[in-house]
Amino acid sequence: MRESARWRTPMLLRAYARVTAMAAPLTPLLMRRRLEAGKEDPERINERRGIATRERPAGSIAWLHGASVGEFLSIMPLVHKLEERGMTVLVTTVTKTAAALAAKRLPPTAIHQYMPWDVPGFVDRFLNHWQPDIAIFAESELWPNLILRTTARGIPLIQVNGRLSENSYKGWRRVPRVIGALLSRFDLCLTQTAEDAQRFSALGAPRVETTGNLKFDVPAPGADPVVLSALTTAIGGRPVMLAASTHDGEDEIVIAAHRAIEARVPGLLTIIAPRHPERGGRIAALANAAGFRCLQRSQNTLPGPATRLYIADTIGEMGVFYRVASIAVLGGSFITHGGQNPIEPAKLDVPLLHGPHVFNFAAVYAALDEAGAACVVSNSATLATEATGLLTDRDRAKRQIDAASGLMVDLSGALDRTISALDPYLIDLKFRARS
């Protein structure tokens, strides 16, 4: 165990550890409620208590954590790079959606587990079983027990693709000793932007480097050629507006915009792909109430000539939907959720529209908008106007696609910089394994 004066644990963090330990007997109630709400996997719920469902393989293990879909996708290139270096990769996520995507995209040699809840006993059980040699957390995962108990075992802890919004930064500044104690445990923080680096340094991270956004190096999502062919044939050349990763409160905006657009764009098909597929039924009810005939993909349907709205309530098919889209509207941006990742559609030559609330990916959206590679709209009326323009003016759509393609090339390279920063730790692990 490493010793350092800067690692003295503030009283608030010690109190947090005691309270979460005392709360452990209450977790069955929490489990039951989350299972009833569909937020946990009943067959793997014990993983949330640190109980492994896989054996630990021999050799070195690199533990990579990405809480949700976006974070998971950002670490996928690292999974392959670490496996190339002979390490077994353990990937943890939090959400069911991310776990479902991991089942589809992880290489067969990688291991997936749900992240344990931040309860001391659960974290210890997880660490006792897996005994990772290095821990790599994506973006802004700062669970106190997890951080303190991992580093207490001498496991190097590194943050990759780190980001910290202005609001989060201001919030953490109210508890400087707490955030300082947590960030001081990280051997290295690799951030997306210089602004992120400045914030992490100001809050107490001892070693910070700006390596860029890993999401620019994530390959565009693939598409099953049979599935893509079937959907393309069913659409039959109709113009398609894809509303990608929508949240509650946004589907009504898209449905209203569709009504206005189809008056000028005959044959328009709008595909709504909710961020959480379980919302498909509710979206279908909204569409039906608005007088639109719609179908749900989860019911094994394909859009017909009379289908005006198609609900894409499945997991792992965004590569298919982006490839049939004439334009894409990025969800999470018309409400104060903060926007969804726009990089995938930008790599698949889809003109982009988005709402004003994009603080989760502020730098990415700003770059896209400034380059003319995306367009911000504020409501159903402006969405209808701009979408109609892109659907009826092919030259305008082509200019936007070309601008996005050039920007993706300019902003790539974070993966190589991240691996270069990780290499000293990986080489050290290799020497230790040989000794």
Solvent accessible surface area in square Angstrom, and as a share of the most:
residue,aa,sasa,rsa
1,M,165,0.74
2,R,93,0.34
3,E,150,0.67
4,S,46,0.30
5,A,67,0.52
6,R,129,0.47
7,W,25,0.09
8,R,185,0.67
9,T,35,0.20
10,P,9,0.05
11,M,139,0.62
12,L,105,0.52
13,L,6,0.03
14,R,114,0.42
15,A,30,0.23
16,Y,66,0.25
17,A,24,0.19
18,R,135,0.49
19,V,96,0.55
20,T,21,0.12
21,A,47,0.37
22,M,149,0.67
23,A,37,0.28
24,A,27,0.21
25,P,104,0.65
26,L,121,0.60
27,T,11,0.06
28,P,73,0.46
29,L,74,0.37
30,L,79,0.39
31,M,18,0.08
32,R,130,0.47
33,R,156,0.57
34,R,62,0.23
35,L,61,0.30
36,E,133,0.60
37,A,65,0.50
38,G,40,0.38
39,K,113,0.48
40,E,3,0.01
41,D,34,0.17
42,P,91,0.57
43,E,159,0.71
44,R,58,0.21
45,I,26,0.13
46,N,65,0.33
47,E,4,0.02
48,R,11,0.04
49,R,69,0.25
50,G,3,0.03
51,I,61,0.31
52,A,28,0.22
53,T,72,0.42
54,R,114,0.42
55,E,148,0.66
56,R,67,0.25
57,P,47,0.29
58,A,98,0.76
59,G,54,0.52
60,S,28,0.18
61,I,0,0.00
62,A,0,0.00
63,W,0,0.00
64,L,0,0.00
65,H,0,0.00
66,G,0,0.00
67,A,14,0.11
68,S,32,0.20
69,V,17,0.10
70,G,11,0.10
71,E,30,0.14
72,F,0,0.00
73,L,13,0.06
74,S,0,0.00
75,I,0,0.00
76,M,17,0.07
77,P,10,0.06
78,L,0,0.00
79,V,0,0.00
80,H,84,0.37
81,K,58,0.24
82,L,0,0.00
83,E,41,0.18
84,E,127,0.57
85,R,78,0.28
86,G,70,0.67
87,M,18,0.08
88,T,30,0.17
89,V,0,0.00
90,L,0,0.00
91,V,0,0.00
92,T,0,0.00
93,T,0,0.00
94,V,33,0.19
95,T,47,0.27
96,K,80,0.34
97,T,28,0.16
98,A,0,0.00
99,A,8,0.06
100,A,34,0.26
101,L,11,0.05
102,A,1,0.01
103,A,88,0.68
104,K,126,0.53
105,R,71,0.26
106,L,24,0.12
107,P,23,0.14
108,P,134,0.84
109,T,96,0.56
110,A,8,0.06
111,I,6,0.03
112,H,22,0.10
113,Q,4,0.02
114,Y,5,0.02
115,M,4,0.02
116,P,5,0.03
117,W,30,0.11
118,D,15,0.08
119,V,13,0.07
120,P,11,0.07
121,G,42,0.41
122,F,12,0.05
123,V,0,0.00
124,D,35,0.18
125,R,95,0.35
126,F,4,0.02
127,L,0,0.00
128,N,85,0.44
129,H,58,0.26
130,W,1,0.01
131,Q,109,0.48
132,P,6,0.03
133,D,44,0.23
134,I,0,0.00
135,A,0,0.00
136,I,0,0.00
137,F,2,0.01
138,A,0,0.00
139,E,2,0.01
140,S,47,0.30
141,E,30,0.13
142,L,21,0.11
143,W,116,0.41
144,P,18,0.12
145,N,2,0.01
146,L,2,0.01
147,I,0,0.00
148,L,24,0.12
149,R,80,0.29
150,T,0,0.00
151,T,0,0.00
152,A,28,0.22
153,R,103,0.38
154,G,31,0.30
155,I,13,0.07
156,P,18,0.11
157,L,0,0.00
158,I,0,0.00
159,Q,2,0.01
160,V,0,0.00
161,N,1,0.01
162,G,0,0.00
163,R,50,0.18
164,L,6,0.03
165,S,32,0.21
166,E,74,0.33
167,N,113,0.58
168,S,47,0.30
169,Y,32,0.12
170,K,105,0.45
171,G,26,0.25
172,W,65,0.23
173,R,146,0.53
174,R,190,0.69
175,V,51,0.29
176,P,86,0.54
177,R,178,0.65
178,V,15,0.09
179,I,1,0.00
180,G,19,0.18
181,A,8,0.06
182,L,0,0.00
183,L,0,0.00
184,S,9,0.06
185,R,21,0.08
186,F,3,0.01
187,D,31,0.16
188,L,1,0.01
189,C,1,0.00
190,L,0,0.00
191,T,0,0.00
192,Q,23,0.10
193,T,32,0.19
194,A,55,0.43
195,E,96,0.43
196,D,10,0.05
197,A,15,0.12
198,Q,124,0.55
199,R,52,0.19
200,F,1,0.00
201,S,58,0.38
202,A,70,0.54
203,L,14,0.07
204,G,34,0.33
205,A,8,0.06
206,P,68,0.43
207,R,116,0.42
208,V,36,0.21
209,E,72,0.32
210,T,64,0.37
211,T,7,0.04
212,G,14,0.13
213,N,10,0.05
214,L,1,0.00
215,K,4,0.02
216,F,11,0.05
217,D,32,0.16
218,V,12,0.07
219,P,95,0.60
220,A,32,0.25
221,P,2,0.01
222,G,55,0.53
223,A,31,0.24
224,D,76,0.39
225,P,102,0.64
226,V,115,0.66
227,V,44,0.25
228,L,43,0.21
229,S,65,0.42
230,A,43,0.34
231,L,0,0.00
232,T,71,0.41
233,T,107,0.62
234,A,29,0.22
235,I,10,0.05
236,G,59,0.57
237,G,76,0.73
238,R,43,0.16
239,P,36,0.22
240,V,1,0.01
241,M,0,0.00
242,L,0,0.00
243,A,0,0.00
244,A,0,0.00
245,S,15,0.10
246,T,2,0.01
247,H,18,0.08
248,D,87,0.45
249,G,39,0.38
250,E,1,0.01
251,D,0,0.00
252,E,83,0.37
253,I,38,0.19
254,V,2,0.01
255,I,9,0.05
256,A,48,0.38
257,A,1,0.00
258,H,0,0.00
259,R,120,0.44
260,A,55,0.42
261,I,0,0.00
262,E,40,0.18
263,A,86,0.67
264,R,167,0.61
265,V,10,0.06
266,P,112,0.71
267,G,42,0.40
268,L,2,0.01
269,L,0,0.00
270,T,0,0.00
271,I,0,0.00
272,I,0,0.00
273,A,2,0.02
274,P,10,0.06
275,R,53,0.19
276,H,75,0.33
277,P,21,0.13
278,E,127,0.57
279,R,13,0.05
280,G,1,0.01
281,G,44,0.42
282,R,134,0.49
283,I,0,0.00
284,A,9,0.07
285,A,60,0.47
286,L,65,0.33
287,A,0,0.00
288,N,87,0.45
289,A,92,0.71
290,A,35,0.27
291,G,56,0.54
292,F,4,0.02
293,R,144,0.53
294,C,17,0.10
295,L,45,0.22
296,Q,25,0.11
297,R,27,0.10
298,S,58,0.38
299,Q,116,0.51
300,N,149,0.76
301,T,37,0.21
302,L,78,0.39
303,P,3,0.02
304,G,24,0.23
305,P,131,0.83
306,A,55,0.43
307,T,1,0.01
308,R,79,0.29
309,L,0,0.00
310,Y,0,0.00
311,I,0,0.00
312,A,2,0.02
313,D,10,0.05
314,T,43,0.25
315,I,58,0.30
316,G,34,0.33
317,E,35,0.16
318,M,44,0.20
319,G,1,0.01
320,V,4,0.02
321,F,1,0.00
322,Y,9,0.03
323,R,95,0.35
324,V,22,0.12
325,A,16,0.13
326,S,44,0.28
327,I,1,0.01
328,A,0,0.00
329,V,2,0.01
330,L,2,0.01
331,G,2,0.02
332,G,0,0.00
333,S,0,0.00
334,F,21,0.09
335,I,50,0.26
336,T,105,0.61
337,H,73,0.33
338,G,0,0.00
339,G,1,0.01
340,Q,11,0.05
341,N,26,0.13
342,P,0,0.00
343,I,2,0.01
344,E,23,0.10
345,P,0,0.00
346,A,1,0.01
347,K,60,0.26
348,L,32,0.16
349,D,81,0.42
350,V,5,0.03
351,P,4,0.02
352,L,1,0.00
353,L,0,0.00
354,H,3,0.01
355,G,0,0.00
356,P,66,0.41
357,H,63,0.28
358,V,24,0.14
359,F,94,0.39
360,N,33,0.17
361,F,22,0.09
362,A,56,0.43
363,A,56,0.43
364,V,8,0.05
365,Y,3,0.01
366,A,58,0.45
367,A,26,0.20
368,L,0,0.00
369,D,50,0.26
370,E,158,0.71
371,A,47,0.36
372,G,42,0.40
373,A,1,0.00
374,A,9,0.07
375,C,31,0.19
376,V,79,0.45
377,V,7,0.04
378,S,66,0.42
379,N,69,0.35
380,S,33,0.22
381,A,66,0.52
382,T,52,0.30
383,L,0,0.00
384,A,9,0.07
385,T,90,0.52
386,E,45,0.20
387,A,0,0.00
388,T,5,0.03
389,G,17,0.17
390,L,5,0.03
391,L,30,0.15
392,T,75,0.44
393,D,59,0.30
394,R,210,0.77
395,D,99,0.51
396,R,65,0.24
397,A,15,0.12
398,K,114,0.48
399,R,151,0.55
400,Q,12,0.05
401,I,33,0.17
402,D,72,0.37
403,A,28,0.22
404,A,3,0.03
405,S,44,0.29
406,G,36,0.34
407,L,25,0.12
408,M,12,0.05
409,V,112,0.64
410,D,111,0.57
411,L,62,0.31
412,S,45,0.29
413,G,22,0.21
414,A,0,0.00
415,L,25,0.12
416,D,93,0.48
417,R,111,0.41
418,T,0,0.00
419,I,13,0.06
420,S,72,0.47
421,A,16,0.13
422,L,0,0.00
423,D,38,0.20
424,P,85,0.54
425,Y,37,0.14
426,L,10,0.05
427,I,91,0.46
428,D,68,0.35
429,L,9,0.05
430,K,95,0.40
431,F,127,0.53
432,R,127,0.46
433,A,72,0.56
434,R,180,0.66
435,S,124,0.80
